[in-house]
Amino acid sequence: MDSTKSKMLDEQILKCVFRYRRLLSETELCAKEPCPMCLAPHLAKIQFFIKQQKPIHFILPAFPAKSPNPFKVLGPMPDMGERVALQFLQSLCDRIREIYAPGAKVTICSDGRVFSNLVAIADENVTLYRQGIIQILDEIKANNIDIFNLDNVFGEMSFDEMRKTLVKQYAQPIETIRKRVNTEQRYCQFFNGMYNLLFDDYVVLSPNKSRAQIEIECNARTYEVIQRSHAWTTLVAKHFPKSLRLSIHPQPYHSEKIGIHTIKTSDPWGTPWHNAPVFDGKEFMLMKRSDVESMGATLVCHNGHPSHYVWSKKPLSTQKL
């Protein structure tokens, strides 16, 4: 393949992915049409795979485990939210194959084990959730998606030892993270998003504590979550140095990470593991379980487990996909 055709193809593949970008802001022109600076961090990586005629490889830290907050989710196991999101990722690989014969692959870098003791999730539920994800991948025949997690790296250790080793080998000091949160807008936005998720859960899980006490504890936990998130990112980059980095979280326009929508949501930070899926007769979207139930939606079960809600009175307001 000559260099001109290869260059046209790499932009075509990237714009296929950018159709589903999840951005921190939708106000700039880049939100509608990615500029050269949006594309620049990713083109060389796509070229690497094109030159070898190999599938474009994406990594996505996501699908950790269900939130322990019963007002948010249907339970500890994957449900229709995860199924729709995984079907989307497989369909994205299929779309890329239509324009580039080797297609694409996505490795889900499941980070539930990384954070479980900070977000009040039992390691047993992390394991069950991962098994549920693997089952869904098999059921939907998602042959272009696989899973990588902390167990793959430190499998001979206990779960606590895995986390301690991750921090010891790959993490930045908390003070470094605190300084960046206080001085860099991107870090501040990430901190606020993570803090709100933690606070919402711990208010429910710690009914005997005051809100002030929970605020203090969640503030400290959020810095640790960010510390481990960065450590996990560093570890994953070491194992997959040539791969394109997707993110489930909103990202700046010119980021080295591509924020991506996998399912429609009622808020920019919504994920299947912090929400319940609801079908309005046309499409699925994610909302807090308590909000869906307050509307009077009907719960649907699949194979004896809660799957999703059905709401038929009017279309739901959504984030774009």
N, C-alpha and C positions, 0 to 999 in steps of 0.2 A: 504494500500500500504506500503510495507516494505521500510526501509530507503535507501537501495541500489538502488531500482528501482526508488524511488522518486528523489534521487540525479541525476541519469542518465536522468530522465525526465526534471528536471529543467534546466540542461545544454542544452538539446536538444531544449527546448522551446526558451531559450535565444539565442542560435546560429541561430535559425530560424529568429529571429529579427536582429541579428548582420549581416546577409547577406546583409542588406541594411543600414549598418552604414554610417553615414556622419562624416568624420574625418577631423580634422584640418590639418593633414599630412598623406600622403599615403606611407611614406618612410620606416617605420619600419615593422618588421615581423608581428606585431600585426594587421596590416592592412589586411593581408591575412588570418591569423589564430589567433583568439583572445586567449591571454594567460590567465592563472588563475587570474592575477591581473585585466584583463579586465572584467572577469565574476564576480569577488568577490563582487562588490558593489550591485549586483542585485539578487544573488541566494537566499538569505534569504527571500526576498520579494516574489519571485516566490514560494518558499517552503511554505510560509504563506497561499497562495491561494490553493496550491496543497493539503495541509493537511486538508483543509476544503472542498475540492472538489468543489471549486468555480471558476468562470472564472478569468483568470489572468487579473488584471486591470491596464491599462496604462493611464497616463495623458499626454496630449500634449498641451502646450501653443502655440496656432497657430490660423490661420484663423481670423485675427483681422478685416481687412477691406482693400479695394483696395487702393493702393498708389494714391495720388492726381495728380501724374505726368502723363500727357497724352502721353508723349514719352515712358513710360514704359508699361502702361496697356491699355486695351480696354474700360474701363469705371468703374463706381463705383460698379457694380454688379458682383457676382461670374460668372466665365465662364468655359470653358472646362478644364482650368488648375486646378481649384478647384475640378471639377467633377472627373478628373483622379486621383488626389491626394486622394480624399475621397474613390474612388473605391479601390485604393491600400490599404488604411487602413482597409477597410472591408475585402479585400482578405487576408490580414495578419491575421486577426482574424480567417478567415476560415481555413487558413493553420495550425494555432495552434490547431484548433479543430480536425484536422486530426490526431494529435499525442497526444492530451489531450482532452478528451470528453467534459468537461465543456467549453472549448474554451477560448476566451478572449474578453475583452471589452475595448474600447478607449473612454475616456472623453476628448473632445476638450475644453481646458480652453481658450476660446476666449478672447484675451487681447486687442481688439480694443478700448474698452471704457477706458482702463487704460492709453493709450498713445495718444488718438485722438487729444487733443489740442496741443500736442508737435509736431505732425507730420502733422499738417494742414489738418486733416480729420474732417468733420462735424459729430457731434453725430448722426444726422439723417441718414447719409450714413453708419455709423456703424450699426445702427438698420436695415436698408435695406439689408445690406450685410449679417447680421446674418439670416434674414428671407430667403434670397436666399440660404444660406447654408442648412437651415432646409428643404427647398423645395427639394434641390438636394438629401439630405439624404433620404427623402421619396421616390423620384423617383427611386433611385438605390437600395431601400430596404436595407439600411445599418442599420440593426437592432442591431448591436453591437457597434454603435457609438452614443454618446449623447453630449450635449453642456452644459458647465458651464461658467458663466461670472460674471462680477462685479455686474450686476443687480440682480443676484441671492443672493448676500450677502447684498447689501445695497440698495435694491429696493425701499425703501421708501424715498430715498434722491434724490436730483437733481444730474445730472451727475457731475457737478463741486464738489459738496459735497462728492460724492463717491470717487473721486480721492484724494481730500484733506484728507479724513478719511483713505484711504488706506495708504498714505504717513505717516500720523500721527501715525498710529497704527503699521505699519509693516516695514517702510523704515529705512535704515541706513543714517547717515549724508552724505551730498555730499563730505565733506572733507575726510571721510573714503573711499569712492569710488575712489576719485581722487588719494589717496595714493596707493590703490591697483592697479589702472591702471598704475601708475608710477613704481610699483615694481614687479608686477606679469605678466608674459608673457601672460597667459590665459586671464586676464582682459584687457590687452593692445590689444590683437587680437579682443576681443569682442567690445571694444571701437572703434577700427578702422573700423570694419565691420559696426557698427551702424552709425558711423559718415559719412561714404561714402554714405550710403543709404539716410541719411538726406540731405547731401550736394547736391546730385544729384537732389533731389526734390526741395529744396529751391532755387537753381540756376534758375530753370524754373519758380517757383511760385513767385519769387521776382526779376523781370527783372530790376527794378529801383534801386536795391542795388548793390554795388560793390562786387566783389568776396571776398575781404578782410573782409568786413562787414559780409557777409554770413558765412564765415569761423568762425568768432568770435561767432556769434549767434548759429551756429550748434555745435560748441565745447561745449558751455554751455548746449544746449538742449540734447546733447548726454549723459552728466553726469546725467541729469534728467531722460532720458529714461532708463539708467542702474539702477538708483535708484528705479524707479517704477517697472522695470523688476524684481529686487530682491525682492521688496515688494510683488509683485504679486506671485512670486515663494514661498515666505514664507506663504502667505495666502493660496495658493493652497495646500501646504504641510500640513498645519493645517487641511484642510478639507479632504484630502486624504492621511493620514500618511503612509499607507501600500502599496500604489500604486507605480508602476515603472514609472520613469520619462523619457519620450521621449523629444527630442528637435528638432526643425526644423533647428537649426543652427549646424554647424560643432563642434565637441567636441574632447577633448584629448582622448587618448587611454583608460586610466583607470578612466574615469570620472564617477561620480554618475548619470550623464545624458547620455542618449543614443541618439546621433545625428542620424537622420534617413532621408533617401531620400524617398520622396513620389512620385516624378515625376522627370524625367531626366531634367537636367539644363545645361545652357551654362556657368555657373560659380558656384563655391562652395557655395555661399551665396544665390543663386536664390530661390525664392518662387513664388507661383502662384499669390500672391497679390502684387508683385513688377515686374511682367513680363506678357507677353502675350504668350499663347500656340500656337505652330505651329506643324503641322503634315506633315511628309516627305514621306508618303506612307507606312511607317512601324511602326512608333511610334510617340507619342507626346513628345515634350520637351518645355522648357521655354526659351524665349529670350526677350530682350527689344523690345517693339513694334516698335520703330524707326528702329532698326536693321532688323527686319523681313520685314518691309515695304520697306526698301532700297534694299532688295533682289528681290522685285517684287512678293512677296507671295500674294495669293488670300484670301480675308477675307470671312469667312463663318458666317452666322447668324443663330440663333436658337430661335424660338418663338419671333422673332422681335428684338432680342438683339445680339450684336456681341459675337461670341462664340470662334472662333479660326481662324488661318490661315492655308492654305495648300501650301506646297512647294514641287514640284515634280522633280526638276532638279538633285539633288544629295543628299545623306544622310547627315544629319547634325552632326557636332562634338558634343559629349555630355559628361557630367559627368556620372559616372556609376550609375546604379540602380540595 
